[in-house]
Amino acid sequence: MTVPVITIDGPGGSGKGTIAHELAARLGWHCLDSGALYRITAVMGERRGIALDDEPALVALVNTLPILFEAGRILVDGTDLADAIRSEAAGTGASRVGALPGLRAALLQRQRDFASPPGLVADGRDMGTVVFPAAPLKVYLTASAEERANRRYNQLINKGEGVSLPALLEDIRARDERDIARPVAPLRPAEDAVHIDSTAMTIREVVDTVLAEAARRGLFAQAG
Ligand code: C5P
């Protein structure tokens, strides 16, 4: 049986995570935050003293690591890492381990296993190009680097983390560069992706645009 999948790819801070969760909630579908898997790998690698370029050791780690996503918690080997993986350091570490081809391969099946009825919304960098190439709806979500840095700044300030906006902007640009330039699964739109620039759009507008596309493709009975 084919499970419908909507993929949402794009650079960090484009709103993919928020949009994916909102869409999944509106549709009653499952949601895959693939970036969390890369972040978990980086955080657990560091906690276990593994260098973030030691590919065999990181592959062995992810192949044996019990990970459970449940109701806002991310239980990794029994510890809730939901907050720990959201730090800037975890994001940078994720981008480093994401450049390792063997590690990406090790995470592939784990990501595909999230596709179960009635459907899946998958958010990441290579959801439409590599992980779910047959997905009936692929979205490539962007926003200007300045707008993405602003959004991230506000998120971190709300969490009480002290950050500087210029440093965040620089970090976002560096991460984009690494994600776009890497030889394996680089960040790029799938050929058949619908492009949405969210710079001047509200979350609601983006979600409604994607739902309208999904309805047009007959992915669910009624437009939401
Ligand atoms: O989306 P998020 O910010 O959580 O991703 C963190 C990092 O993990 C990204 O910068 C990217 O390098 C990596 N990643 C990836 N492939 C994915 C999702 C995330 O390489 N599908």
Residues whose N, C-alpha, C, O or C-beta is under 5 A from the ligand:
A	BS01	C5P	G12 S34 G35 A36 Y38 G91 A94 S95 G98 G124 R125 D126 R175 D179
